[in-house]
């Protein structure tokens, strides 16, 4: 007969299981209530609360963690919440749709639209490359983006304006570090006609929401050239925290010393940033 483990040992094992669960899996919660509601999905944040803090799930008063099945959580109502094991934090090309724009995985079919939107040099003043000079140039740039996506280092999106059906700019997940569940939103540009129209705010909202709620990101960073005051103001308007400046970080395309200003949103800040962005989009 095996001796019963003391409570302190059981508590330690429970904590270790939870830590392993968080480190090993992308946490997604599936709520099973009845036949009509088998596929209702709760958020990653809700399941993280249950797994890390042993707190109620989706407003229930009690949540019991099953040591034998660390992927399931049963609330006092009898509702079971299941965390489905997936590859943790693995951003991939995906379509994200809002009210103004749809972010689509960039493709050669977007080349003509993107050239039309991105031919002005002013758009690219602080970028690492010059303006798109032709449809062929846009195709070459898209090919390079797809190669980086295949290598797993970035995911580039075309921002398609829903009303017109035209791609009006582009943005990307870059500097993806899967081990630490961090990434950057960057390589962002829009045609001048689409700047200050709500397109950028909604694109950032879609990307941040997907990163934190679907990919369980810990940190999303954004950066800008210190000379680019408009970009810096736009990033701060999102609710990101300015962290500091890397001096002489790069040599800019115009030969100037580029000082790079870094901002970020971390996972426990996302709920407040989300509310802020949703308020901005309602204006």
C-alpha positions in Angstrom: 0.0 0.0 0.0 1.4 3.4 -1.0 1.5 6.1 1.7 -0.7 9.1 1.0 1.2 12.1 -0.1 1.1 15.0 2.4 -0.9 18.0 1.4 2.2 20.1 0.8 3.5 17.6 -1.7 0.2 17.5 -3.5 0.1 21.2 -3.7 3.6 21.3 -5.1 2.7 18.7 -7.7 -0.4 20.7 -8.7 1.7 23.8 -9.2 4.2 21.9 -11.3 1.5 20.5 -13.5 0.1 24.0 -14.0 3.5 25.4 -14.8 4.1 22.7 -17.3 0.7 23.2 -18.8 1.5 26.9 -19.4 4.9 26.3 -20.7 4.1 23.4 -23.0 0.7 24.3 -24.5 -1.1 27.0 -26.3 -4.1 27.3 -24.0 -7.5 27.4 -25.6 -10.6 26.7 -23.8 -13.6 24.8 -25.0 -16.8 25.0 -23.0 -19.1 22.1 -23.0 -22.6 22.9 -21.8 -25.2 21.1 -23.9 -25.7 19.8 -27.4 -26.7 23.2 -28.7 -23.6 24.8 -27.1 -20.8 22.3 -27.5 -18.5 24.6 -29.5 -18.8 27.8 -27.4 -15.3 29.0 -26.8 -14.0 30.9 -23.8 -10.9 33.0 -24.0 -7.3 32.1 -23.5 -7.2 34.7 -20.7 -10.1 32.9 -18.8 -8.4 29.5 -19.0 -5.1 31.1 -18.0 -6.8 32.5 -14.9 -8.1 29.1 -14.0 -4.8 27.3 -14.6 -2.5 29.7 -12.9 -4.5 31.3 -10.1 -7.1 28.5 -9.4 -9.8 31.1 -9.7 -13.4 30.9 -11.1 -13.8 30.3 -14.9 -16.3 32.4 -16.8 -18.1 33.8 -13.7 -18.5 30.5 -11.8 -18.0 30.5 -8.1 -15.6 27.5 -7.9 -13.2 25.8 -10.3 -11.7 22.4 -9.4 -8.4 21.5 -11.1 -8.0 17.8 -11.9 -4.5 16.7 -11.3 -5.0 13.6 -13.4 -6.2 15.6 -16.4 -4.4 19.0 -16.4 -6.2 19.9 -19.6 -9.7 20.1 -18.0 -11.3 22.4 -15.4 -14.7 21.7 -13.9 -16.7 24.5 -12.4 -19.2 24.0 -9.5 -22.1 24.1 -12.0 -20.8 20.9 -13.7 -19.7 22.8 -16.8 -16.3 21.5 -18.0 -13.7 23.7 -19.6 -11.1 21.9 -21.6 -7.7 23.3 -22.6 -6.8 21.8 -26.0 -3.1 21.1 -26.4 -1.7 22.9 -29.4 1.8 24.0 -30.4 2.4 26.9 -28.1 2.7 30.4 -29.6 3.2 29.8 -33.3 2.0 32.8 -35.3 1.0 31.7 -38.8 -0.7 33.4 -41.8 -4.3 33.9 -40.9 -7.2 36.2 -42.0 -8.4 38.7 -39.4 -11.6 40.7 -40.2 -12.8 43.9 -38.6 -15.4 46.5 -39.5 -13.2 48.6 -41.8 -10.4 46.3 -42.9 -9.5 42.6 -43.4 -6.0 41.5 -42.8 -5.1 38.8 -45.3 -1.9 36.8 -45.6 0.1 38.8 -48.2 0.1 37.2 -51.7 1.2 38.1 -55.2 -2.5 39.0 -56.0 -2.1 42.0 -53.8 0.9 43.5 -55.8 -1.1 45.8 -58.1 -3.1 47.3 -55.3 -0.1 47.7 -53.0 1.9 49.4 -55.8 -1.0 51.9 -56.3 -1.1 52.6 -52.6 2.6 52.6 -51.9 4.2 54.5 -54.7 4.7 57.7 -52.8 8.2 58.2 -51.3 6.8 60.1 -48.4 5.2 56.9 -47.0 8.6 55.2 -46.9 10.6 58.2 -45.5 11.7 56.3 -42.4 11.5 52.8 -43.8 14.4 50.5 -44.6 13.4 50.4 -48.3 12.3 53.0 -50.8 8.8 53.4 -52.3 7.4 50.6 -54.5 8.5 51.6 -58.0 6.3 49.2 -60.0 4.0 46.2 -59.8 7.1 44.0 -60.4 8.9 45.7 -57.5 5.8 45.0 -55.3 5.9 41.4 -56.5 9.5 41.1 -55.5 8.9 42.6 -52.1 5.9 40.2 -51.5 8.1 37.3 -52.5 10.7 38.3 -49.9 7.9 38.5 -47.3 6.7 35.0 -48.2 10.2 33.7 -47.9 10.5 35.1 -44.4 7.1 33.6 -43.5 8.3 30.2 -44.7 11.3 30.6 -42.5 9.1 31.4 -39.5 10.6 34.8 -38.8 7.6 37.0 -39.8 4.0 36.9 -41.0 3.0 39.8 -43.3 -0.5 40.9 -44.0 -2.2 43.0 -46.7 -4.7 45.5 -45.2 -7.7 45.2 -47.5 -10.3 48.0 -47.2 -13.7 46.2 -47.0 -15.8 48.8 -48.8 -13.5 49.2 -51.8 -12.0 45.7 -51.8 -8.6 47.1 -52.4 -5.4 46.4 -50.5 -4.4 49.8 -49.1 -1.3 49.0 -47.1 0.5 46.3 -45.2 1.6 45.3 -41.7 3.3 42.3 -40.1 4.3 40.2 -37.1 8.1 40.4 -37.1 10.8 39.4 -34.6 8.8 36.3 -33.6 10.5 34.5 -30.6 8.5 31.4 -30.0 10.5 30.3 -26.9 9.5 33.5 -25.1 6.1 34.1 -26.7 7.0 37.6 -27.9 6.7 39.4 -31.2 6.7 42.8 -32.8 4.2 44.5 -34.9 6.1 46.3 -37.6 6.7 47.0 -41.3 3.5 49.0 -41.2 2.5 51.4 -44.0 -0.7 52.7 -45.6 -1.4 54.7 -48.6 -1.7 58.4 -47.8 -5.5 58.4 -48.5 -6.0 55.8 -45.8 -3.9 57.4 -43.1 -5.8 58.9 -40.1 -9.0 57.1 -41.2 -9.3 54.5 -38.5 -7.6 51.8 -40.6 -4.4 51.7 -38.5 -6.3 51.6 -35.2 -8.4 48.7 -36.4 -5.4 46.8 -37.8 -3.5 47.2 -34.6 -6.5 46.0 -32.6 -6.9 42.9 -34.8 -3.2 42.0 -34.5 -3.0 42.6 -30.8 -6.2 40.7 -30.1 -5.0 37.7 -32.1 -1.5 37.8 -30.5 -2.8 37.9 -26.9 -6.1 36.0 -27.1 -5.3 33.4 -29.7 -1.6 33.0 -29.4 -1.2 33.7 -25.7 1.6 36.2 -26.3 3.5 37.6 -23.3 4.7 40.8 -25.0 4.1 42.7 -28.2 6.5 45.4 -29.1 6.4 48.3 -31.5 9.2 50.6 -32.6 9.8 53.8 -34.6 12.5 56.1 -35.8 12.9 58.8 -33.2 12.4 61.4 -35.9 9.0 60.0 -36.9 6.8 62.0 -34.5 3.6 60.9 -36.2 4.4 57.2 -35.7 5.4 57.7 -32.1 2.2 59.6 -31.3 0.1 56.9 -33.0 1.8 54.1 -31.0 1.2 56.0 -27.7 -2.4 56.6 -28.7 -2.9 52.8 -28.8 -2.0 52.6 -25.1 1.5 51.1 -25.5 4.2 52.0 -23.0 7.3 53.8 -24.2 10.3 51.8 -22.9 13.2 53.8 -24.1 15.5 54.7 -27.0 18.3 52.7 -28.5 20.7 55.4 -29.6 22.6 54.9 -32.9 20.6 51.7 -33.3 20.9 51.7 -37.1 22.2 53.7 -40.0 19.0 55.0 -41.7 18.5 54.8 -45.5 19.3 58.5 -45.7 22.6 58.0 -43.9 21.5 59.5 -40.6 22.0 57.9 -37.2 18.7 56.2 -36.4 17.7 56.3 -32.8 15.0 53.7 -32.3 12.2 54.2 -29.8 10.7 51.0 -28.4 7.2 50.6 -27.0 5.3 47.5 -25.8 2.1 46.0 -24.5 2.4 43.1 -22.2 -0.2 40.5 -21.4 -1.6 41.9 -18.2 -2.0 45.3 -19.9 -3.9 43.9 -22.8 -7.4 44.1 -21.2 -7.1 47.8 -20.6 -5.5 48.5 -24.0 -8.3 46.4 -25.6 -11.0 48.6 -24.0 -9.1 51.7 -25.0 -8.9 50.6 -28.7 -12.5 49.6 -28.7 -13.5 53.0 -27.4 -11.3 54.7 -30.1 -13.0 52.6 -32.9 -16.4 53.7 -31.7 -15.7 57.3 -32.3 
